[in-house]
Amino acid sequence: MAKLSKDFYKMYSLLSAWYGRERAKNEINAYTPKTVSAGDVANDILKKTVSPDLLKTIKITENWEAIVGAQIAKISSPVSFRRKVLCIQVSHSVWLRELTTGPAKAMILNKINELYGKKHCKEIQFVPGGR
């Protein structure tokens, strides 16, 4: 770190002598790389290399408990998202039937569209989980 500040002061004094103090600061700021967080870099890489459907699946998985509630989150998890159809894995056949035929399916669909946009998800499919 000390070497960096020595280089900085050398450059600043050189530019100050050449341009004056005000312009020296502007020149240093113009050529100093901006700091970027590791999270921003990771997001950029993911956007370029991962399919948009997988990114949507990840977003839904991160907020799964908030979307469906603690009880349903314990027995289910999002598996995939393709062509606006969310595939949800359910751990037991009784829950599979309840979620498929009961009002929970519409509630989950509405909650996802409320959080991520009206046309984010058009259908939900429930599949039995592996053992």
C-alpha positions in Angstrom: 0.0 0.0 0.0 2.9 2.4 0.7 4.3 1.9 -2.8 0.9 2.8 -4.3 0.7 6.0 -2.3 4.3 6.9 -3.3 3.4 6.3 -7.0 0.3 8.4 -6.5 2.2 11.3 -5.0 4.8 11.1 -7.7 2.1 11.2 -10.4 0.2 14.0 -8.7 3.3 16.2 -8.3 4.2 15.6 -11.9 0.7 16.4 -13.2 0.5 19.4 -10.8 3.7 20.8 -12.2 2.5 20.2 -15.8 -1.3 21.1 -15.6 -1.8 22.8 -12.2 -3.5 21.3 -9.1 -7.1 21.3 -10.2 -6.5 19.6 -13.5 -4.1 17.2 -12.0 -6.8 15.9 -9.7 -9.2 15.6 -12.7 -6.6 13.7 -14.8 -5.8 11.3 -11.9 -9.6 10.6 -11.4 -10.1 10.1 -15.1 -7.5 7.4 -15.4 -8.0 5.7 -12.0 -10.1 2.5 -12.4 -13.4 2.5 -10.7 -13.9 0.0 -7.9 -16.4 -2.7 -8.7 -17.8 -5.1 -6.1 -17.3 -8.8 -6.5 -21.1 -9.3 -6.5 -21.5 -7.0 -9.5 -18.8 -8.9 -11.4 -20.5 -12.2 -10.5 -23.9 -11.0 -11.7 -22.4 -9.8 -15.0 -20.8 -13.2 -15.5 -24.0 -15.0 -14.7 -26.0 -12.9 -17.0 -23.6 -13.6 -19.9 -23.2 -17.4 -19.3 -26.4 -18.7 -17.6 -29.7 -18.9 -19.3 -32.4 -16.4 -18.3 -34.7 -19.3 -17.2 -32.0 -20.6 -14.8 -31.6 -17.1 -13.3 -35.3 -16.9 -12.8 -35.3 -20.3 -11.1 -32.5 -19.1 -8.8 -34.4 -16.0 -7.9 -37.5 -17.9 -7.1 -35.5 -20.5 -5.0 -33.9 -17.7 -3.0 -37.3 -16.4 -2.0 -39.1 -19.7 -1.9 -40.1 -19.6 1.8 -41.4 -16.0 1.5 -43.5 -17.0 -1.6 -45.1 -20.2 -0.3 -44.7 -20.0 3.5 -42.7 -22.2 5.9 -44.9 -25.3 5.8 -45.0 -25.7 2.0 -41.3 -24.7 1.7 -40.3 -27.7 3.9 -42.0 -30.2 1.5 -41.3 -28.5 -1.9 -38.7 -26.7 -3.9 -38.5 -25.2 -7.4 -36.7 -27.4 -9.9 -36.8 -25.6 -13.2 -38.4 -22.7 -15.1 -38.9 -23.0 -18.8 -41.2 -21.1 -21.2 -42.9 -19.4 -18.2 -43.7 -22.8 -16.6 -42.4 -23.4 -13.1 -41.7 -27.0 -12.1 -41.9 -27.6 -8.4 -40.7 -30.8 -6.7 -42.9 -32.1 -3.9 -41.6 -34.6 -1.3 -44.7 -36.6 -0.7 -47.6 -37.8 -3.0 -50.3 -36.5 -0.5 -48.8 -33.0 -0.7 -48.5 -33.4 -4.4 -52.2 -34.0 -4.8 -53.1 -31.2 -2.3 -51.0 -28.7 -4.1 -52.2 -29.7 -7.5 -55.9 -29.7 -6.8 -56.2 -27.2 -3.9 -56.1 -23.4 -3.9 -52.4 -23.3 -3.1 -51.5 -23.6 -6.8 -53.3 -20.3 -7.7 -51.9 -18.6 -4.6 -48.3 -19.6 -5.5 -48.8 -18.4 -9.1 -50.2 -15.1 -8.0 -47.5 -14.5 -5.5 -44.7 -15.2 -8.0 -46.3 -12.9 -10.6 -46.8 -10.2 -7.9 -43.1 -10.4 -6.9 -41.5 -10.7 -10.3 -43.9 -9.2 -12.8 -47.4 -10.0 -14.1 -46.2 -12.1 -17.0 -43.3 -13.8 -15.2 -45.0 -17.2 -14.7 -48.1 -18.6 -16.5 -48.3 -22.1 -15.2 -47.0 -24.3 -12.3 -46.4 -28.1 -12.6 -45.9 -30.2 -9.5 -43.7 -33.3 -9.8 -42.9 -36.0 -7.2 -39.6 -35.7 -5.5 -36.8 -38.3 -5.7 -36.2 -40.5 -2.7 
